[in-house]
Amino acid sequence: MSAYLWKVTAKRAVGKLPAGAWVEIVKNGTSAPPNQREITQAIESKYGIKIPNGTPTSCFEMIKAK
């Protein structure tokens, strides 16, 4: 199984999360981009900030590392 690294960056301020804040998410076994739950968990883990429920993934730029 392959692991994929995603860099997820906030395009605009989301709740208390400022624009430009980013997290890295590793996904195993799939090259699909991170979903809302995975993004929310990573932000809470790194920054201790809870973003509003239902925040669309379109608020974030997702780039798969090469």
Sequence and secondary structure as in RCSB ss.txt:
>XXXX:A:sequence
MSAYLWKVTAKRAVGKLPAGAWVEIVKNGTSAPPNQREITQAIESKYGIKIPNGTPTSCFEMIKAK
>XXXX:A:secstr
  EEEEEEEESS BTTB TT EEEEEEES      HHHHHHHHHHHH     TT  GGGEEEEE  
